[in-house]
Amino acid sequence: MPSQKSNPNRVHITRPAYVSYGHPDLDEASAFALDFGLIEVDRTESPVETRFYRGYGDQPLVYVVTKTELPVFLGATYEVESALDLDRALLVPGAVKREIMDSQPGGGERVSISGPDGVPFHLIYGQSLVNRQEPPLQFEPLNYPADGDGNETRKPRRGKGQRPQLGPAPVHKLGHCGYRVTDVGAAVDFYTTYFNFAQSDTLANPVKPGEQLFVFLHIDKGEIYSDHHSFFITTVDEPDGSHHPAGAHHAAFEVHDFDVQFVSHDFLVNAGYKPFWGVGRHVLGSQIFDYWYDKSGFVLEHYADGDIVNKDTQFVELTVKDNLSIWGPDMPAM
C-alpha cells in the first residue's frame, strides 16, 4: 500500500455528498434523473434555475442540475468532518470561495477549489440530514440449492413467485466520482496531500509499464472501513490514442442489489436512453456496474455490492488490459 501523507493540515473528508452538472435542457435532465431512480426535492429560479435530487438514504441531496448554455460539469462536493476543515480547505492551493448554501436542501457551508486542470472540487460542512426513505423491495428472498425442498434456510421463499415490475432503480447514495486530468501522478499527489484520500488499487498502462491510468482513492479512516473508492483519478489520454477534455469521468450511485440493476437496465433501455457499459462485475472494487449516458452525454453509474477497505487492506496494481471486469460485456470506447 502506498505510504500515507503526513500533512497535519489535511482536510478530513467523511463521505461523498453530491455532484453538480449544467444542462441546456433541465426538463430532459430531470426526466433522466427520475428514470435513473433519483427523487426531486426542490427547485430554485434564482440566481439560476436549479433542481435538486436526493436518494433514499439520509443525505439531503446527491445530485444537482443547473441551467447552462452548454453541458458542463460543475464539480463533486464532499462532506467534511468539522468547520475547522473548511478553514483548512481555504489554505489549499486553488481555493476560490467560501459560501453559505442556504438556497439548497440541507444548507451548510461550502468551500470551492479549482483543482488540477481547473476541475472544480467542493467541500461542505453543516448539512442537515433527512429521514431515510427506505423503498419497498420488489423481490422476495432468494432460494438456493438444497438437499431437500423442505430446507427453509436454503429455500426461504415458499409459495411465492418473483414478479418485479420494470422501473427506476431507487438510488441510495452517491458512492464515488472520477476526474479526468492531464497528469495523473500530480493530481493524485494533490488530492492525497491536502485531503485524507489514500490510494486503493491502481490500473497501469499496458503499453507503458509503471504509468498509472486509473488510481482509485478511498477515504482514509485508519482502521475504520470505507468504500474501496469514493474518488478516482484517470487520464485524459486513453491507451488507444483517444483524447478527452479534463473534467468528469463518471459519477456512481449505489442501488440495492443485482436484481434491481437488471430491472432498471431494461426499463432505461425501453425508455430510449443510451447505455454505455454493463451489466457486469468489476475486478477492482468488485462492484456490479451499469453505466448510462444522460441526455447531455455525461456518464452516470448504478452499482451494487462494492468492497469496503481500511488501512490494512492489501492493494494491487494491474494493467488496464483485461482487468476491468470479471464478467460482463467488453468496455466500449468512451
N, C-alpha and C positions, 0 to 999 in steps of 0.2 A: 504494500500500500504506500502511495507517495507520502512523504513527510508533510505534516500539517504546519500551517503558518503560525507564527508566534506573535503576530501583531496584537498588542494589548488593546488597541482601539478598533478591533474588528467589530463590524455591525452584526448583532446577533439576530438572525432571521429565524422565525419559528415555523412558517409554512407559506406556500403559495396562497395568494388571496384572489386576484382576478387578472384577466387580460383585457386589453382595450384595443379596438380596431376602428378605423374610419372607413365608412362605406358611402358611396354616392346615393344608394337607394336603401333607405332604412326599412321600408316595408319588405323588400326582398331579404334583407339581413334578419329582420325579425321573424319572418316566416321560416327561414332556415334554423334560427335559434330554437324556436318552439318545436320544430320537427326533429331537431337534434336531441331534444329532451331537457331543455332549459326552461325556467319559469320566469316570465316577465314580472318584475316587482315595481317598477316606476318608470316614468318618462319626465324629461325636462325639456323646455323650449329655449331657455336662456342660460348661459350666453350662446350656446349652440345646441341644436336638437340632439338629444342623447337618450338611449334606452338602456335599462339595467336589468340583469338577469341573475338569478340565484340557482343553486341546486337544492337537493332536499336535505343537505347537511346544515350545520349551524352557521355557515358563512352568510352574511347579508347580501353578498353578490359575488359572482365568479366570472362574469362576462359582461362587457360593456361595448356598445356600438354607438358611434358618433357620426353625425352627418359631415362628410367631407367631399370635396370636389372629385378627388380620385381615391382609390383604395390605398390605405396607409396603415401600417402597424404603429400603434400608439404606446406600446410597451406593456410589460408584465409588472404587476405590483405584488410585493411580498410583505407579509406581516412581520413586524419586529417585536422584540421582547419588551422594550421599555421606551419611554420618551428619551432617555439618555442615548438610545441607539439612533434616534433621529438627529440628535446633536452630533453624534459621531458621523452620521451619513453626510452631514453638511461639510465635513472635512475631507470627504472622498473626492479625488480629482474628477471633475466633470459635474459636481453637484451644481444645480442651477436654481432651484427654488424650494421653499417650504410653504405649504398652504393648508388651510383648514378645508376639509372635504364635506362641508355641511349640506351641499346640494345633492349628495348621493346617498343611497341607502347605507346605513351603518355608520356614516360620518367618519370621524377620525382625522388624523393629521398626517400629511404625506410629504416626503422629500423626493424630488425627481432628480435623476442623474443622467447625464449624457454619457453613456458607456462607450466602450471600444466601438469604433466605426460610427459613433453618434447614435447607436441604437438605444432608445430610452429604457430606463430601468428605474422602478419606483419602490419606495419603502413606506409602509403605513403603520400607524400605531393608534390604538384607542377606538377601533371599530366596535360598535355594539353588536353582539352576536344575536342570532334569531333562533326560534324554536325549530328543531328538526322536524321535517315533514316527511316521515317515512312513507314511501309509496306502497300501495298494495302489490304484492308479488303475484304474478300470473301463474307461477309454477308450483306444483305440488312437490313433495320430496322426491328425490331420485331413488329408483330401485336398482340394486346392484346384484351381480351374480351371487347365488347362494346354493348350498347343497339341497335345500328344500324350500318350496314356496311359503312354508309356514314360518320362516325366519323373519320376524318382524324388524329386527335390527338391520338386516341387509335389504329387506324389501318393505320399507315403511309405508309406501303408498298403496293402499288397499281399497279396491273398489272404486277408484277414481282415475280419470284419464288426465293427460296433459293436453289442454286446449287453449294455448295462448293466442291472443289476437295481435296481429301486426300493429306496431305503433312506435312512438318515440321511446328511446331508452332513457329512463329517468337518470339524470346526472346527479352524482353525489357531491363531487368537489372538483376543483381544478387540481390536477395532480402534478403537472410539470409544463414548462415551456422551454423551447430551444431557440437559440440565436445563431444566425449565420454571421461569420466575421471573416476578415481578410487574413488575420494572424491568430490561429487557434491558441498557440502557446502563450502569446501575450495576453489574450483575453482570459484564459484560464488563470494565469498569474494574477491578473487584476481582480477577478471575482473571488479567488481563494485568499488573496492578501487582505482585501477590505471587508469581506463578508465571511461568515462561518460556513462556507461551502467547502466540501472536501471531495477529492476525486474518488469515483467508484471505478467501474470498468471503462476501458477505452477501446476504440477501434482505430487501427492504423491503416495507412495507405499500403495496399498490396504491391504497388509499383515502387514506392519509396519507403523501405523499411525504416521504422522509427518516427515517421511523420504521422502525427495524430490527426485523424479526420473527424472523429467524434470523441468528445470527452464528457462522460456522464458525471454529474455532481450531485451528491446528497447533502442534506443539511446536517452539519457535524454537531451531534448532541452527545458526544462521548459514548458512554455505554448504553444510552437510550437509543432504541431503534427508530429509524425514519425511512421513508421511501427510498428505494435504490437510486432514483434520481428525481429531484424536484426542479432541476435546471440542467441544461446541457448546452455545450458549445460545439458547433460544427463549422466547416469551411464553406466559403462561397464557391470554391472550385472543386468539382467532382473528379474522381479518378478518370472518368470517361471524357474529360475535357470540357464538360458543360460548366457554365458560369451563372451564378445567381447574385442579385444585389444583397448587400448586408441587410439584416432585418430578422424577421421571424422565420423559423423553420416550420414549427407547428406548436400548437397548444393541445394538451391532452386532458381529458376529463374522465374521471372514474365512474364506472357503472357497476351494477351488482355482480353480474356473472356472465359466463359464456352464452347461456341461453338468451339472456336479454340482448346481448350483442347481435345475435343472428336474427332475432325478431325485428330489431331496429334496422339491421342491414337491409333486409328485404323491404321493409317499409320505406327506407330512404331511396332505394332503387326504384320502387314503384312510384315514388313521388317525383322522380325525374332528376334527382341530384347525382352529381358525378363522383363515383368512388375513386379514391387514389390507390389504396393498398389495404388488403385484408379480405377476410378474417384470417389471422394467423397467430402464432406464438413466437415472441422474440427469444433470442438466446440470452442476451444480456438484459437483466431486469425481469425476464420471464413473462412479461405481460402478454395476455391475449389482446391483440390490437385490431383496430378497424379505423382506417383513415379516410377522411372525406374532404372534398373541396367545397367551400361555401360559394355563394354566387359571385363574390369578388375575387375568387381564386386563392384565398387563404386556406391552409390545411388545418383541420381540427380532427382530433382522435378520440374515439371511445376506447377505454382499456379496462381490463379486469385482471385480478389475480397477479398483482405485481409483487416483487420481492421487497422485503424491508431489511435494512442493514445497520450495523453500528461500527464502532472504531476497530473491532476485532474481526470484521468480515474480511475474508481474503478476496482480492480483486485480481482481474487478469487483463491483459492486452491481447486482443485478437485483431485480425485483419478484416477489412470490410467485406472482402470476397467470401461468400458462402457462410457468413456468420451473423446475418441479420435476423434470420428466423429459423426456428426448429421445424415448423411445418407452416403451410400456407403458400399462397402464390408468390412468385418471384417479385421483388421490388421493382416497380416501373421507374423509368426516368422521371424525375420531378421537374 
